[in-house]
Amino acid sequence: MRVALLAESFLPHMNGVTGSVLHVLRHLAAEGHETLVIAPRAGEITTDLHGARTELLRSVPLPSYPDVRVGFARAARLAAILREFDPDVVHLASPFVLGWQGVAAADALRVPTVAVYQTDVVAYAEKYGMPQASALAGRHLARLHRRATLTLAPSAASLRQLEDLGVDRLRRWGRGVDTERFGPERRSDAWRARVAPGELIVGYVGRLAPEKQVEDLAALAGLDGVRLVIVGDGPARAALERLLPGAVFTGHLTGDVLAETLASFDVFVHPGESETFGQTIQEALASAVPVVATGVGGPVDLVRSSVDGWLYRPGDLADLRARVADLVGDEGKRRAFAAAAGESVRERTWEAVCRRLVAYYDEARTLRPIDDALPRGSARRPSAPLARPAPPAGPRAWSRFVALGDSITEGLCDASRMPSGEYRGWADRLAQLLAHARGSDGSFRYANLAVRSRTVRGLVDEQVPHALALRPDLVSVLIGANDLVARRVDPVAVAAEVAGAVRRLRDAGIDVLLVTPFLPRRRATAIFARRFALFASELRRIADGTGAVLLDTAVFLDADGRPAIADLDLWADDKVHLRSRGHRFLAYRAAEALGVPDAEALGDLDAALHAEGDPVAQGTWLRRDALPWLWRRLRGRTAGDGRVAKHDGYVLIGGRGDVREQVRSR
């Protein structure tokens, strides 16, 4: 794989973003991947980049923090660099300024992007006294990450923060820890005797900047027999030295010297409330040093309070002092916490974390063609097929299945092996698959309440009450297409009605299969594509919020990277319904979503056994389909007027899928 890493900051300035990029480069090189780093030029680089190519761009120093450089490049310039490298994926490390141009360049080339959220720019703006800028930063971050193919966040808190900003496609990805470098064996009595002879050491490691809140450590002044050690550098150092005259300031440390210093602490403190993760906390734990950290943000996922450290109430400096005093005053507790700390990070190696990252790269590569097939501006994009949660152990033992919807679910144009004038359809086929998966006891019951031309209002007023009376354990809902092709419609409002129907079913303890509507790939349907995409976006939210199983038809792509369900070979001669092949496709995708074993293989076999074509339609499309439809519209009628559902009560389906008899539910 060829991976382009675009970093908002880079060497020679070392911070969490730079450190993560270096670890990723090392792992990718070890696995045989090719890499390119695009970053601001900030000075001479002497560090081993593990064979990565570099493109260093012009930059300017951040006014309040000159060690940090802000890179600038037009999207066209970045696109040229990427085009020459031809990456399979672009990794955006803590994107903000350069990252925005990077995601635009990748979009122009249709290359998937994985944006790694590492810096809480919104909180930083507030700490630097720029509340108006924080609001702008939040909106910018939301736009950027919604544009990325996939966003990785390091902690539960950062996931919630991005969700609150409206970012979708979120995945959890933490940071690894170098357990070969950081460990309790690095503890040095000589270092301790030189720095704080005869005293216990409470230490901090990190940037010395306002957002880190290092000034809060003044609350520890006067603790008997305790020396405060501050490791790091930054724009706040001079002020902190005046505020903390008794502390030892070591400056910036790296490598084995940092590992020795960290392992020689007795307690590690981290007061920052805007940490998306807290890498130095993880390194302290690996060094078997108990941690006292604020109980908000990234530290909450790393520190097990009362097990390997303490989480104090955010902003409560008296609580901070009390937690540190508790540990420095109890040697037995420090030893117990230290042992637990080392165990807690044993599996968090960079190798394991980077393997997970490569899997996310692969997922982004799957998602990108799905995104390219969607209309621009789709509010909530589908997840990758492999990312959809599957039932853990095959299908549930459903025994009563009711299908709701319109003509697609009624089965129009699926006349395969049916008497003249009768139709089969995807839901009938799914019922047979579910009965087959259940076994051969012949007790599977199926009703189909769908009627052609029905709208969401018909679903809500007629079909859902009828379904509830049948007391099913599984209901499918495919509805909305007739609403969306109306002259005026609000897709969000229509989806809200569907949401109410789904909640009624779920509140009754019924499992729901929710299917996103779809269109054929015809020029005439383009005027409706935006509506269908927005409606599908809302259905994804409904499924997330209600626990419904989602059959997202947008995620199944053909060889050209377009939605397979839109392929005209799956559509009937009337141009608005599926032919038998289309109904088979939809039925087996639904079976997969519900966990039917070997559904894909069964679908391939079924397709091979039904190689014959559908019946040839008689007459021209204009006379046969278009004019009758127009005449009904002019008269205010629909094709479903006066019709009843083909299975308004249960039919029994045997274990082999044969329909046995119609029964009435009590």
C-alpha positions as CSV (number, residue, x, y, z in Angstrom):
1,M,0.0,0.0,0.0
2,R,1.2,3.5,-0.7
3,V,0.3,5.9,2.1
4,A,0.7,9.7,2.1
5,L,0.9,11.2,5.6
6,L,0.0,14.9,5.7
7,A,1.1,16.3,9.1
8,E,0.0,19.6,10.5
9,S,3.3,19.8,12.4
10,F,6.6,17.8,12.1
11,L,10.2,17.6,12.9
12,P,12.4,19.0,14.3
13,H,9.6,20.0,16.7
14,M,8.6,17.0,18.7
15,N,5.0,16.7,20.0
16,G,2.2,14.1,20.1
17,V,1.4,14.5,16.4
18,T,5.0,14.2,15.3
19,G,5.6,11.2,17.6
20,S,2.6,9.4,16.3
21,V,3.6,10.0,12.7
22,L,7.1,8.6,13.4
23,H,5.7,5.4,15.0
24,V,3.3,4.9,12.0
25,L,6.2,5.4,9.5
26,R,8.3,2.8,11.3
27,H,5.4,0.2,11.3
28,L,4.4,0.8,7.7
29,A,8.0,0.4,6.6
30,A,8.3,-2.8,8.6
31,E,5.2,-4.1,6.8
32,G,6.5,-3.2,3.3
33,H,4.3,-0.2,2.7
34,E,5.6,2.9,0.8
35,T,5.2,6.3,2.5
36,L,5.4,10.0,1.8
37,V,5.3,12.7,4.4
38,I,3.9,16.2,3.5
39,A,4.5,18.7,6.3
40,P,5.6,22.2,7.1
41,R,9.3,22.9,6.8
42,A,10.6,23.8,10.2
43,G,14.3,23.0,10.2
44,E,16.9,20.3,9.6
45,I,15.6,16.7,10.1
46,T,18.2,14.2,11.4
47,T,15.7,11.6,12.7
48,D,15.3,8.3,10.8
49,L,12.1,8.5,8.7
50,H,12.3,4.7,7.9
51,G,12.5,5.2,4.1
52,A,9.7,7.8,3.8
53,R,9.9,10.4,1.1
54,T,9.3,13.9,2.2
55,E,7.7,17.1,0.7
56,L,8.4,20.0,3.1
57,L,6.3,23.1,2.5
58,R,6.8,26.7,3.3
59,S,5.6,27.7,6.8
60,V,5.4,30.5,9.3
61,P,5.8,30.3,13.1
62,L,2.8,30.4,15.2
63,P,2.9,33.9,16.9
64,S,2.3,32.7,20.4
65,Y,4.4,29.5,20.0
66,P,7.2,30.0,17.5
67,D,8.4,26.4,17.8
68,V,5.2,25.4,16.1
69,R,5.1,26.1,12.3
70,V,2.0,26.5,10.3
71,G,2.3,25.1,6.8
72,F,0.6,26.7,3.7
73,A,0.0,25.2,0.3
74,R,-2.8,25.5,-2.2
75,A,-4.9,22.4,-2.9
76,A,-3.6,22.3,-6.5
77,R,0.0,22.1,-5.2
78,L,-0.9,19.3,-2.9
79,A,-2.9,17.5,-5.6
80,A,0.2,17.6,-7.9
81,I,2.3,16.1,-5.1
82,L,-0.2,13.4,-4.4
83,R,-0.8,12.7,-8.1
84,E,2.9,12.0,-8.6
85,F,3.1,9.7,-5.6
86,D,-0.3,8.0,-6.4
87,P,-1.3,7.0,-2.9
88,D,-3.9,4.4,-2.0
89,V,-4.9,6.5,1.1
90,V,-4.0,9.9,2.6
91,H,-3.4,10.0,6.4
92,L,-4.3,13.4,7.8
93,A,-2.4,13.8,11.1
94,S,-4.3,16.3,13.3
95,P,-5.6,18.3,10.3
96,F,-6.6,21.9,10.5
97,V,-4.9,24.4,8.2
98,L,-2.8,22.3,5.9
99,G,-5.1,19.4,6.4
100,W,-8.1,21.3,4.9
101,Q,-6.2,21.8,1.7
102,G,-5.1,18.2,1.9
103,V,-8.6,16.7,2.1
104,A,-9.6,19.0,-0.8
105,A,-6.7,17.7,-2.9
106,A,-7.5,14.1,-2.1
107,D,-11.1,14.7,-3.0
108,A,-10.0,16.1,-6.4
109,L,-8.1,12.8,-7.0
110,R,-10.8,10.6,-5.4
111,V,-8.3,9.2,-2.9
112,P,-9.7,8.1,0.5
113,T,-8.6,10.1,3.5
114,V,-8.3,9.0,7.1
115,A,-8.3,12.1,9.4
116,V,-6.7,11.5,12.9
117,Y,-8.1,13.8,15.5
118,Q,-5.4,14.6,18.0
119,T,-5.6,18.3,19.0
120,D,-8.6,19.9,20.7
121,V,-8.2,23.2,18.8
122,V,-11.5,24.5,20.2
123,A,-10.4,24.1,23.8
124,Y,-7.0,25.6,22.9
125,A,-8.6,28.7,21.5
126,E,-10.6,29.2,24.7
127,K,-7.4,28.7,26.8
128,Y,-5.7,31.4,24.8
129,G,-8.5,33.8,25.4
130,M,-10.2,33.7,22.0
131,P,-13.8,32.5,22.6
132,Q,-15.0,33.8,19.2
133,A,-12.2,31.9,17.5
134,S,-13.2,28.7,19.3
135,A,-16.6,28.8,17.7
136,L,-15.1,29.2,14.2
137,A,-12.6,26.5,14.9
138,G,-15.4,24.1,15.9
139,R,-17.3,24.7,12.7
140,H,-14.1,24.3,10.6
141,L,-13.2,21.0,12.4
142,A,-16.7,19.7,11.7
143,R,-16.6,20.5,8.0
144,L,-13.1,19.1,7.7
145,H,-13.9,15.8,9.4
146,R,-17.2,15.4,7.7
147,R,-15.4,15.7,4.4
148,A,-12.8,13.1,5.3
149,T,-13.6,9.5,4.4
150,L,-13.0,8.3,7.9
151,T,-12.2,10.0,11.2
152,L,-10.2,8.3,14.0
153,A,-10.5,9.7,17.5
154,P,-8.4,8.5,20.5
155,S,-10.9,8.4,23.4
156,A,-14.5,8.2,24.3
157,A,-14.5,11.9,25.2
158,S,-13.2,13.0,21.8
159,L,-15.7,10.7,20.0
160,R,-18.5,12.4,21.9
161,Q,-17.1,15.8,21.1
162,L,-16.9,15.1,17.4
163,E,-20.4,13.5,17.4
164,D,-21.7,16.7,19.1
165,L,-20.2,18.7,16.2
166,G,-22.1,16.5,13.7
167,V,-19.1,14.4,12.5
168,D,-20.0,10.9,11.2
169,R,-17.8,8.0,10.2
170,L,-16.1,7.9,13.6
171,R,-13.8,5.1,14.8
172,R,-11.8,4.7,18.0
173,W,-8.1,4.6,17.6
174,G,-5.8,5.2,20.5
175,R,-2.0,5.5,20.7
176,G,0.5,2.9,21.3
177,V,3.2,3.0,23.9
178,D,6.8,2.0,23.4
179,T,7.1,-0.7,26.1
180,E,10.7,-1.4,25.1
181,R,11.7,2.2,26.0
182,F,9.3,3.0,28.9
183,G,9.4,0.5,31.8
184,P,10.0,0.3,35.6
185,E,13.5,-1.1,35.0
186,R,14.5,2.4,33.9
187,R,14.1,3.8,37.4
188,S,17.4,5.4,38.5
189,D,18.3,5.9,42.2
190,A,21.3,8.0,41.0
191,W,19.0,10.4,39.1
192,R,16.7,10.7,42.1
193,A,19.6,11.4,44.4
194,R,20.9,14.1,42.1
195,V,17.5,15.8,41.5
196,A,15.7,15.4,44.8
197,P,17.8,13.7,47.5
198,G,15.7,12.1,50.2
199,E,12.4,13.4,48.7
200,L,9.5,11.8,46.9
201,I,9.1,13.1,43.4
202,V,5.8,14.2,41.8
203,G,6.4,14.9,38.1
204,Y,4.8,16.2,35.0
205,V,5.8,15.7,31.4
206,G,4.4,17.7,28.5
207,R,4.3,21.0,26.7
208,L,4.5,24.1,28.9
209,A,1.6,26.0,27.4
210,P,-1.7,27.5,28.7
211,E,-3.9,24.6,27.5
212,K,-1.9,22.2,29.7
213,Q,-2.9,24.0,32.9
214,V,0.5,23.3,34.5
215,E,-0.1,26.3,36.8
216,D,-2.6,24.2,38.6
217,L,0.3,22.3,40.1
218,A,0.8,25.2,42.4
219,A,-1.8,23.5,44.6
220,L,0.8,21.0,45.5
221,A,3.0,23.6,47.2
222,G,4.0,22.7,50.8
223,L,3.4,18.9,50.6
224,D,6.0,17.6,53.1
225,G,8.9,15.7,51.7
226,V,7.8,16.2,48.1
227,R,9.7,17.7,45.1
228,L,7.9,18.8,42.0
229,V,9.7,18.0,38.7
230,I,8.5,19.6,35.4
231,V,9.7,18.0,32.2
232,G,9.1,20.0,29.0
233,D,9.3,23.4,27.4
234,G,7.1,25.9,25.8
235,P,5.8,29.5,25.8
236,A,4.6,29.3,29.5
237,R,7.9,28.1,31.0
238,A,9.1,31.5,32.3
239,A,5.8,32.2,34.0
240,L,5.7,28.8,35.5
241,E,9.2,29.1,36.9
242,R,8.1,32.2,38.7
243,L,4.9,30.6,39.9
244,L,6.6,27.3,41.0
245,P,10.0,28.4,42.5
246,G,10.5,25.1,44.4
247,A,10.1,23.0,41.3
248,V,12.9,21.4,39.2
249,F,12.5,22.3,35.5
250,T,14.5,19.9,33.3
251,G,13.6,21.3,29.9
252,H,12.6,19.2,26.9
253,L,13.8,15.5,27.2
254,T,13.6,12.7,24.7
255,G,14.6,9.0,24.3
256,D,16.2,7.1,27.0
257,V,16.8,10.2,29.1
258,L,13.1,10.8,29.2
259,A,12.3,7.2,30.0
260,E,14.8,7.2,32.9
261,T,13.3,10.5,34.3
262,L,9.7,9.3,34.0
263,A,10.4,5.9,35.6
264,S,12.1,7.7,38.5
265,F,8.9,9.6,39.5
266,D,6.9,8.4,42.5
267,V,3.7,10.0,41.2
268,F,2.8,11.4,37.8
269,V,0.4,14.3,37.6
270,H,-1.5,15.6,34.6
271,P,-3.8,18.6,35.1
272,G,-4.8,19.4,31.5
273,E,-8.6,19.3,30.8
274,S,-8.4,19.5,27.0
275,E,-6.5,16.3,26.3
276,T,-7.9,14.2,23.5
277,F,-5.8,11.3,24.7
278,G,-2.8,11.8,27.1
279,Q,0.2,10.0,25.7
280,T,2.5,10.9,28.6
281,I,0.0,9.4,31.0
282,Q,0.2,6.1,29.1
283,E,4.0,6.3,29.2
284,A,3.9,6.9,32.9
285,L,1.7,3.8,33.4
286,A,4.1,1.8,31.3
287,S,6.9,3.0,33.6
288,A,4.8,1.6,36.6
289,V,4.2,5.1,38.0
290,P,0.8,5.9,39.6
291,V,-1.1,8.7,37.9
292,V,-3.2,11.5,39.2
293,A,-5.1,13.2,36.3
294,T,-8.2,15.3,35.8
295,G,-11.4,13.3,35.4
296,V,-12.3,14.6,32.0
297,G,-11.2,14.0,28.4
298,G,-8.7,11.4,27.3
299,P,-7.4,10.5,30.8
300,V,-10.7,9.0,31.7
301,D,-10.0,6.1,29.3
302,L,-6.4,5.6,30.6
303,V,-6.5,5.9,34.3
304,R,-8.5,3.4,36.4
305,S,-9.3,5.4,39.4
306,S,-8.4,3.6,42.7
307,V,-6.6,0.9,40.7
308,D,-3.6,2.5,39.0
309,G,-4.2,6.1,39.9
310,W,-6.7,8.8,40.8
311,L,-9.0,10.9,38.7
312,Y,-9.8,14.2,40.5
313,R,-12.8,16.4,39.9
314,P,-12.0,18.8,37.0
315,G,-11.1,22.3,38.3
316,D,-11.1,21.1,42.0
317,L,-7.5,21.9,43.0
318,A,-8.2,20.9,46.6
319,D,-9.1,17.4,45.3
320,L,-5.9,17.4,43.2
321,R,-3.8,18.1,46.3
322,A,-5.7,15.5,48.3
323,R,-5.2,12.7,45.7
324,V,-1.5,13.4,45.4
325,A,-1.2,13.6,49.2
326,D,-2.9,10.2,49.5
327,L,-0.3,8.5,47.3
328,V,2.8,10.2,48.6
329,G,1.7,9.4,52.1
330,D,1.0,5.7,51.6
331,E,3.9,3.6,50.2
332,G,1.9,0.4,50.1
333,K,-0.8,2.0,48.0
334,R,1.9,3.4,45.6
335,R,3.3,0.0,45.1
336,A,-0.1,-1.6,44.4
337,F,-1.0,1.1,42.0
338,A,2.4,0.9,40.3
339,A,2.0,-2.8,39.7
340,A,-1.5,-2.3,38.2
341,A,-0.2,0.5,36.1
342,G,2.3,-1.6,34.3
343,E,-0.2,-4.3,33.6
344,S,-2.7,-1.9,32.1
345,V,-0.7,-1.0,29.1
346,R,0.9,-4.4,28.3
347,E,-1.2,-4.9,25.2
348,R,-1.1,-1.3,24.0
349,T,2.0,-1.7,21.8
350,W,2.5,0.5,18.7
351,E,2.6,-2.7,16.6
352,A,-0.9,-3.6,17.7
353,V,-2.2,-0.1,17.3
354,C,-0.7,0.3,13.8
355,R,-2.1,-3.0,12.6
356,R,-5.5,-1.5,13.5
357,L,-4.7,1.6,11.6
358,V,-3.9,-0.3,8.5
359,A,-7.3,-2.0,8.8
360,Y,-8.9,1.5,9.0
361,Y,-7.0,2.4,5.8
362,D,-8.5,-0.6,4.1
363,E,-12.0,0.4,5.4
364,A,-11.5,3.9,4.0
365,R,-10.6,2.4,0.6
366,T,-13.9,0.5,0.7
367,L,-15.8,3.6,1.7
368,R,-14.4,6.0,-0.9
369,P,-16.2,4.6,-4.0
370,I,-19.4,4.5,-2.0
371,D,-19.0,8.2,-1.3
372,D,-18.2,9.0,-4.9
373,A,-21.5,7.3,-5.9
374,L,-23.6,9.5,-3.6
375,P,-24.9,12.9,-4.5
376,R,-22.8,15.7,-3.1
377,G,-23.9,16.9,0.3
378,S,-25.4,13.7,1.7
379,A,-25.9,14.4,5.3
380,R,-25.1,11.1,6.9
381,R,-23.0,8.7,4.8
382,P,-23.3,5.0,4.9
383,S,-20.7,2.9,6.7
384,A,-18.7,0.3,4.9
385,P,-20.3,-3.1,4.4
386,L,-17.8,-4.8,6.7
387,A,-18.4,-2.2,9.3
388,R,-22.1,-2.9,9.7
389,P,-22.8,-4.8,12.9
390,A,-23.8,-8.3,12.1
391,P,-25.8,-10.6,14.4
392,P,-23.3,-12.4,16.5
393,A,-24.4,-16.0,15.9
394,G,-26.5,-16.2,12.8
395,P,-30.2,-15.2,12.6
396,R,-32.5,-15.2,15.5
397,A,-35.1,-17.9,15.6
398,W,-37.7,-15.6,14.2
399,S,-41.1,-17.3,13.7
400,R,-43.4,-14.5,12.6
401,F,-42.3,-12.1,9.8
402,V,-44.4,-9.3,8.5
403,A,-43.3,-7.2,5.4
404,L,-44.5,-3.5,5.1
405,G,-44.1,-1.2,2.2
406,D,-45.2,-0.4,-1.3
407,S,-45.1,-2.0,-4.8
408,I,-41.4,-3.1,-4.4
409,T,-42.2,-5.2,-1.3
410,E,-45.5,-6.3,-2.8
411,G,-43.2,-7.8,-5.5
412,L,-44.4,-6.1,-8.7
413,C,-42.6,-7.4,-11.8
414,D,-41.2,-10.5,-10.1
415,A,-43.2,-13.0,-12.0
416,S,-40.6,-15.8,-11.8
417,R,-42.4,-19.1,-11.6
418,M,-45.7,-17.5,-10.6
419,P,-49.1,-17.8,-12.1
420,S,-50.2,-15.1,-14.5
421,G,-51.0,-11.8,-12.7
422,E,-49.3,-12.9,-9.4
423,Y,-46.0,-11.7,-8.1
424,R,-43.3,-13.0,-5.8
425,G,-40.9,-10.3,-4.6
426,W,-37.9,-9.8,-2.4
427,A,-39.9,-10.1,0.9
428,D,-41.4,-13.4,-0.1
429,R,-38.0,-14.7,-1.0
430,L,-36.6,-13.5,2.3
431,A,-39.3,-15.2,4.2
432,Q,-38.4,-18.5,2.5
433,L,-34.7,-17.9,3.4
434,L,-35.6,-17.2,7.0
435,A,-37.8,-20.3,7.2
436,H,-35.0,-22.4,5.7
437,A,-32.5,-21.1,8.3
438,R,-34.9,-21.8,11.1
439,G,-35.2,-25.4,10.3
440,S,-37.7,-27.9,9.1
441,D,-40.4,-27.7,11.8
442,G,-42.8,-25.9,9.4
443,S,-43.9,-23.2,11.9
444,F,-42.6,-20.1,10.2
445,R,-45.3,-17.6,9.6
446,Y,-45.2,-14.8,7.1
447,A,-47.5,-11.9,6.2
448,N,-47.0,-9.2,3.5
449,L,-49.1,-6.1,4.1
450,A,-47.4,-4.0,1.3
451,V,-49.6,-2.5,-1.4
452,R,-48.5,-0.7,-4.5
453,S,-48.5,3.2,-4.5
454,R,-48.6,3.3,-0.7
455,T,-46.8,6.3,1.0
456,V,-45.4,6.7,4.5
457,R,-48.8,7.9,5.7
458,G,-50.3,4.6,4.6
459,L,-47.5,2.8,6.5
460,V,-48.2,4.8,9.7
461,D,-52.1,4.7,9.6
462,E,-52.7,1.3,8.1
463,Q,-49.8,-1.1,8.0
464,V,-48.2,-0.6,11.3
465,P,-51.4,-1.1,13.4
466,H,-52.2,-4.2,11.3
467,A,-48.7,-5.5,11.9
468,L,-48.9,-4.9,15.6
469,A,-52.1,-6.9,15.8
470,L,-50.3,-9.8,14.2
471,R,-47.7,-9.8,17.0
472,P,-44.7,-10.6,14.8
473,D,-41.1,-10.9,16.0
474,L,-39.6,-9.4,12.8
475,V,-40.9,-6.6,10.5
476,S,-39.3,-5.2,7.4
477,V,-39.9,-1.6,6.3
478,L,-39.1,-0.4,2.8
479,I,-41.1,2.8,2.1
480,G,-40.8,6.4,1.0
481,A,-40.1,6.3,-2.7
482,N,-43.7,7.4,-3.6
483,D,-43.4,10.3,-1.2
484,L,-40.0,11.4,-2.5
485,V,-41.1,11.6,-6.1
486,A,-43.9,14.0,-5.3
487,R,-43.8,17.6,-6.6
488,R,-43.1,19.0,-3.1
489,V,-41.7,17.0,-0.2
490,D,-39.5,17.4,2.9
491,P,-37.4,14.2,3.1
492,V,-36.5,14.9,6.7
493,A,-40.2,15.3,7.7
494,V,-41.1,12.1,5.9
495,A,-38.3,10.3,7.6
496,A,-39.6,11.6,11.0
497,E,-42.9,9.7,10.3
498,V,-40.9,6.6,9.5
499,A,-39.0,7.0,12.8
500,G,-42.3,7.1,14.7
501,A,-43.4,3.9,13.1
502,V,-40.1,2.1,13.8
503,R,-40.2,3.2,17.4
504,R,-43.8,1.8,17.8
505,L,-42.6,-1.5,16.5
506,R,-39.4,-1.5,18.6
507,D,-41.3,-0.5,21.7
508,A,-43.5,-3.6,21.2
509,G,-40.3,-5.8,21.3
510,I,-40.3,-6.4,17.5
511,D,-37.0,-6.6,15.5
512,V,-37.1,-4.2,12.5
513,L,-35.3,-4.5,9.2
514,L,-35.1,-1.0,7.8
515,V,-34.3,-0.7,4.1
516,T,-33.1,2.5,2.3
517,P,-35.1,3.2,-0.9
518,F,-33.2,3.4,-4.2
519,L,-33.4,4.6,-7.8
520,P,-32.5,3.1,-11.2
521,R,-29.4,4.6,-12.9
522,R,-31.4,6.7,-15.4
523,R,-30.9,10.3,-16.4
524,A,-34.5,11.1,-15.6
525,T,-34.1,10.0,-11.9
526,A,-31.2,12.5,-11.2
527,I,-33.7,15.2,-10.1
528,F,-34.7,12.9,-7.2
529,A,-31.3,11.7,-6.2
530,R,-30.7,14.4,-3.6
531,R,-34.0,13.7,-1.9
532,F,-33.3,9.9,-1.8
533,A,-29.8,10.5,-0.4
534,L,-31.1,12.8,2.4
535,F,-33.9,10.4,3.2
536,A,-31.4,7.5,3.4
537,S,-29.2,9.7,5.7
538,E,-32.2,10.1,8.1
539,L,-32.9,6.4,8.0
540,R,-29.3,5.7,9.1
541,R,-29.9,7.9,12.1
542,I,-33.2,6.1,12.8
543,A,-31.5,2.8,12.7
544,D,-28.7,4.0,15.0
545,G,-31.2,5.5,17.5
546,T,-33.7,2.6,17.6
547,G,-31.5,-0.5,17.2
548,A,-33.1,-1.5,13.9
549,V,-31.1,-3.6,11.5
550,L,-30.2,-1.4,8.5
551,L,-30.1,-2.7,5.0
552,D,-28.2,0.2,3.4
553,T,-28.6,-0.3,-0.3
554,A,-26.0,2.3,-1.1
555,V,-23.1,0.3,0.2
556,F,-23.3,-2.6,-2.3
557,L,-21.3,-1.5,-5.3
558,D,-20.8,-2.9,-8.8
559,A,-17.5,-3.4,-10.6
560,D,-17.5,0.3,-11.6
561,G,-17.9,1.5,-8.0
562,R,-21.6,2.5,-8.3
563,P,-24.6,1.3,-6.3
564,A,-25.3,-2.2,-7.6
565,I,-29.1,-1.9,-7.0
566,A,-29.2,1.0,-9.6
567,D,-27.9,-1.3,-12.4
568,L,-30.6,-1.3,-15.1
569,D,-30.2,-5.1,-15.5
570,L,-32.0,-5.4,-12.2
571,W,-34.9,-3.2,-13.3
572,A,-38.0,-4.2,-15.1
573,D,-39.3,-2.9,-18.5
574,D,-41.6,-0.4,-16.7
575,K,-38.5,1.4,-15.5
576,V,-39.8,1.8,-11.9
577,H,-39.8,-1.7,-10.4
578,L,-37.3,-4.5,-10.0
579,R,-37.3,-7.5,-12.3
580,S,-36.9,-11.0,-10.8
581,R,-33.1,-10.6,-10.8
582,G,-33.4,-7.4,-8.8
583,H,-35.7,-8.9,-6.2
584,R,-33.3,-11.8,-5.8
585,F,-30.4,-9.4,-5.2
586,L,-32.4,-7.4,-2.6
587,A,-33.6,-10.6,-0.8
588,Y,-30.1,-12.0,-0.4
589,R,-28.7,-8.7,0.8
590,A,-31.5,-8.6,3.4
591,A,-30.7,-12.1,4.4
592,E,-27.0,-11.1,4.9
593,A,-28.0,-8.2,7.1
594,L,-30.1,-10.5,9.2
595,G,-27.3,-13.0,9.6
596,V,-28.7,-15.9,7.5
597,P,-25.7,-18.3,7.1
598,D,-24.2,-18.5,3.6
599,A,-26.6,-16.0,2.2
600,E,-24.2,-14.8,-0.4
601,A,-23.4,-18.3,-1.6
602,L,-27.1,-19.2,-1.7
603,G,-27.7,-16.1,-3.8
604,D,-25.1,-17.0,-6.3
605,L,-26.6,-20.5,-6.6
606,D,-30.1,-19.1,-6.9
607,A,-28.9,-16.7,-9.7
608,A,-27.4,-19.7,-11.6
609,L,-30.6,-21.7,-11.3
610,H,-32.6,-18.8,-12.7
611,A,-30.6,-17.9,-15.7
612,E,-33.7,-17.6,-17.8
613,G,-34.9,-14.1,-18.6
614,D,-38.0,-12.4,-17.3
615,P,-41.1,-12.5,-19.5
616,V,-40.9,-10.0,-22.4
617,A,-43.3,-7.1,-21.8
618,Q,-45.8,-6.4,-24.5
619,G,-46.4,-3.0,-26.1
620,T,-44.4,0.2,-25.8
621,W,-43.4,1.7,-22.5
622,L,-45.3,4.8,-23.3
623,R,-48.6,3.1,-23.8
624,R,-48.1,0.2,-21.4
625,D,-46.7,2.1,-18.4
626,A,-46.4,5.9,-18.7
627,L,-49.8,6.9,-20.1
628,P,-51.9,4.8,-17.6
629,W,-49.8,6.3,-14.8
630,L,-50.4,9.8,-16.0
631,W,-54.1,9.2,-16.4
632,R,-54.4,8.0,-12.8
633,R,-52.5,11.0,-11.6
634,L,-54.8,13.4,-13.5
635,R,-57.8,11.7,-11.8
636,G,-56.2,11.7,-8.4
637,R,-56.0,7.9,-8.3
638,T,-53.2,5.4,-7.7
639,A,-52.5,1.9,-8.8
640,G,-53.2,0.7,-5.3
641,D,-56.7,2.1,-4.9
642,G,-59.1,-0.6,-3.8
643,R,-56.3,-3.2,-3.5
644,V,-55.6,-5.3,-0.4
645,A,-52.4,-6.9,0.7
646,K,-51.7,-10.3,-0.9
647,H,-51.0,-11.9,2.5
648,D,-53.0,-9.8,5.0
649,G,-52.8,-12.7,7.5
650,Y,-50.1,-15.2,8.1
651,V,-49.2,-18.0,5.7
652,L,-47.2,-21.0,6.9
653,I,-43.8,-21.6,5.2
654,G,-42.2,-25.0,5.6
655,G,-38.5,-25.6,6.4
656,R,-37.8,-26.1,2.7
657,G,-39.4,-22.7,1.9
658,D,-42.7,-24.0,0.5
659,V,-45.9,-22.2,1.3
660,R,-48.2,-24.6,3.1
661,E,-51.4,-22.8,4.2
662,Q,-52.9,-19.5,5.3
663,V,-53.5,-19.1,9.0
664,R,-55.0,-16.4,11.2
665,S,-53.2,-14.9,14.1
666,R,-54.8,-14.5,17.4
